[in-house]
Amino acid sequence: MRASAALSVVAGHQTAAAPSLADRIGRLQAQARNLAREHIAALETAMAEVERLSGEIADGGEAYPVGVREIARRLAAECEASGNTIKALAGRT
């Protein structure tokens, strides 16, 4: 017969405490803020692209109908102003 190994408790070995609910909430809130910043950056990128395209159409001359050029001109200006406002509100001026 084989002797069985004895189990012993090692002094000083502690298991990691589970994070508190407040810690978990804090981490989730930080993650949500990071994702929101990424989402805002994506919006800024899309608005910059619309501004660029609108400017091209506004300056495109007679190849584009007058009404389309005028709307594109206004849209380019609105995207620039709104983009600047978003940057200011997001704290990245």
C-alpha positions as MATLAB code, in Angstrom:
seq = 'MRASAALSVVAGHQTAAAPSLADRIGRLQAQARNLAREHIAALETAMAEVERLSGEIADGGEAYPVGVREIARRLAAECEASGNTIKALAGRT';
ca = [
       0.000    0.000    0.000;
       1.097    3.461   -0.773;
       1.027    6.159    1.897;
      -1.135    9.115    1.025;
       0.409   12.563    0.985;
      -0.636   14.779    3.826;
      -2.221   18.129    3.040;
      -1.015   21.152    4.917;
      -1.960   24.824    5.080;
       0.801   27.212    4.150;
       0.898   30.173    6.502;
       0.860   33.627    4.934;
      -0.817   32.557    1.698;
      -3.875   34.710    1.124;
      -6.364   34.598   -1.690;
      -7.028   37.810   -3.550;
     -10.108   39.590   -2.333;
     -12.862   39.998   -4.878;
     -13.169   43.588   -6.095;
     -15.859   45.568   -4.355;
     -18.989   46.602   -6.172;
     -17.781   50.214   -6.092;
     -14.484   49.167   -7.727;
     -16.322   47.274  -10.440;
     -18.643   50.235  -11.072;
     -15.651   52.576  -11.285;
     -13.934   50.360  -13.845;
     -17.113   50.070  -15.927;
     -17.630   53.835  -15.826;
     -14.034   54.397  -16.954;
     -14.523   51.909  -19.777;
     -17.758   53.660  -20.820;
     -15.971   57.054  -20.860;
     -13.198   55.613  -23.042;
     -15.728   54.147  -25.467;
     -17.615   57.456  -25.554;
     -14.366   59.272  -26.455;
     -13.803   56.793  -29.297;
     -17.370   57.319  -30.510;
     -16.982   61.098  -30.429;
     -13.710   60.804  -32.372;
     -15.514   58.714  -35.002;
     -18.199   61.415  -35.281;
     -15.542   64.103  -35.680;
     -13.868   62.078  -38.434;
     -17.162   61.581  -40.269;
     -18.023   65.279  -39.974;
     -14.602   66.253  -41.325;
     -15.213   63.995  -44.323;
     -18.654   65.541  -44.936;
     -17.076   68.988  -44.630;
     -14.408   68.047  -47.192;
     -16.896   66.573  -49.671;
     -19.292   69.477  -49.243;
     -16.492   71.959  -49.865;
     -15.509   70.151  -53.043;
     -19.083   70.257  -54.325;
     -19.571   73.881  -53.264;
     -16.442   74.820  -55.221;
     -17.222   72.459  -58.091;
     -18.567   75.064  -60.421;
     -21.248   74.550  -63.001;
     -20.848   70.799  -63.032;
     -23.155   70.836  -59.991;
     -26.628   72.377  -59.851;
     -26.739   75.797  -58.169;
     -29.023   74.587  -55.347;
     -26.776   71.618  -54.560;
     -23.699   73.868  -54.457;
     -25.453   76.255  -52.081;
     -26.566   73.467  -49.726;
     -23.060   71.985  -49.847;
     -21.559   75.383  -49.001;
     -23.839   75.759  -45.951;
     -23.250   72.149  -44.902;
     -19.479   72.605  -45.028;
     -19.738   75.688  -42.800;
     -22.093   73.930  -40.386;
     -19.832   70.878  -40.134;
     -16.824   73.070  -39.405;
     -18.646   75.039  -36.702;
     -20.259   71.958  -35.153;
     -16.968   70.060  -35.237;
     -15.252   72.901  -33.389;
     -18.056   72.963  -30.809;
     -17.821   69.215  -30.279;
     -14.059   69.471  -29.774;
     -14.538   72.266  -27.249;
     -17.228   70.355  -25.354;
     -15.117   67.203  -25.351;
     -12.206   69.213  -23.961;
      -9.921   68.890  -26.965;
      -9.637   72.390  -28.428;
];
